[in-house]
Amino acid sequence: MIRRVSLLRWSGRLIGSLYFAFFAFMLLGHLFGDEPFAEKPLTGIEIAIFIAIGVSQLGVVLCWWKPLLGGGVMVIGWVGLICLQWFLILNPFFGLPAIAGVLLILAAWRERFSRGRVALEPASLE
């Protein structure tokens, strides 16, 4: 049981970290690259998309210390992104935070369930 939980947790962390690294690379390239900044300002929907991606990125950082919280935040960020631009559900890359978040939530749930079941068995026999 512990081995499966560990595999779920580390798979979620790895997928989330790859997602984080890609967006960090893109952000650094945009900030320090040679391309000029856009002349027109961002629209409200574009700002909301960046916020949703930022929320899922925050979940990736949190998952290293609190897997259940980090997984939940990643899924919330993904849901926000899909609500803003529903067609992104067709792009597998944008599904990565959802996959990582669900893996982390499953790992935390299985870990708590297995601990709770072991602790409750002796009391339920009497």
C-alpha positions in Angstrom: 0.0 0.0 0.0 2.8 2.4 1.0 4.6 1.7 -2.3 1.5 2.6 -4.4 0.9 5.8 -2.4 4.6 6.8 -2.9 4.3 6.0 -6.6 1.2 8.2 -6.9 2.7 11.0 -4.9 6.0 11.1 -6.8 4.2 10.7 -10.2 2.1 13.8 -9.3 5.1 15.7 -8.2 7.1 14.8 -11.3 4.3 15.7 -13.8 3.6 18.9 -11.9 7.3 19.9 -11.8 7.6 19.4 -15.5 4.6 21.6 -16.0 6.1 24.2 -13.6 9.5 24.1 -15.4 8.0 24.7 -18.8 6.1 27.8 -17.7 9.1 29.1 -15.7 11.2 28.7 -18.8 8.6 30.5 -20.9 8.4 33.3 -18.3 12.1 33.8 -18.0 12.4 33.8 -21.8 9.7 36.4 -22.1 11.2 38.6 -19.4 14.9 38.4 -20.5 14.5 37.6 -24.2 15.3 40.0 -27.1 11.7 40.2 -28.3 10.0 43.5 -27.7 7.0 43.7 -25.4 3.5 43.8 -26.9 2.3 47.2 -27.8 -1.3 46.5 -26.8 -2.3 45.7 -23.2 -3.6 42.3 -22.1 -7.3 41.8 -22.2 -9.3 40.8 -19.1 -9.5 37.1 -20.3 -5.8 36.9 -20.8 -5.1 38.2 -17.4 -7.6 35.7 -15.9 -5.8 32.9 -17.9 -2.4 33.9 -16.4 -4.0 33.9 -12.9 -5.4 30.4 -13.4 -2.1 29.2 -14.6 -0.4 30.9 -11.6 -2.8 29.2 -9.3 -1.9 25.8 -10.7 1.8 26.7 -10.4 1.2 27.5 -6.8 -0.3 24.1 -6.4 2.9 22.5 -7.8 5.0 24.3 -5.2 2.6 23.4 -2.4 2.5 19.7 -3.4 6.1 19.2 -2.2 5.0 19.9 1.4 1.3 19.3 1.5 0.3 16.9 -1.3 -3.4 17.1 -0.7 -3.5 20.9 -0.6 -1.2 21.2 -3.6 -3.2 18.7 -5.6 -6.4 20.5 -4.8 -5.0 23.9 -5.8 -3.7 22.4 -9.1 -7.1 21.1 -9.9 -8.8 24.4 -9.0 -6.3 26.2 -11.3 -7.0 23.8 -14.1 -10.8 24.1 -13.7 -10.5 27.9 -13.7 -8.4 27.7 -16.9 -10.9 25.4 -18.6 -13.8 27.6 -17.6 -12.1 30.5 -19.2 -11.0 28.7 -22.4 -13.0 25.5 -22.7 -11.1 24.4 -25.9 -7.9 24.0 -23.9 -9.3 20.7 -22.7 -8.4 19.3 -26.1 -4.7 20.2 -25.6 -3.1 17.4 -23.5 -0.4 19.8 -22.1 -3.0 21.8 -20.3 -4.3 18.7 -18.7 -1.1 18.1 -16.8 -2.0 20.0 -13.7 -5.3 18.1 -13.5 -3.5 14.7 -13.9 -0.9 15.7 -11.3 -3.5 17.1 -8.9 -5.7 14.0 -9.1 -2.6 11.7 -8.6 -1.7 13.7 -5.5 -5.2 13.7 -4.1 -5.5 10.0 -4.6 -2.2 9.4 -2.9 -3.2 11.5 0.1 -6.6 9.9 0.2 -5.2 6.3 0.1 -2.6 7.2 2.7 -5.3 8.5 5.1 -7.7 5.7 4.3 -5.1 3.0 5.0 -4.1 4.6 8.3 -7.7 5.1 9.4 -8.7 1.6 8.6 -5.8 0.1 10.5 -6.5 2.3 13.5 -10.3 1.5 13.5 -10.1 -2.3 13.1 -9.3 -3.3 16.7 -12.0 -1.0 18.1 -14.7 -2.3 15.6 -14.1 -5.9 16.7 -15.1 -5.3 20.3 
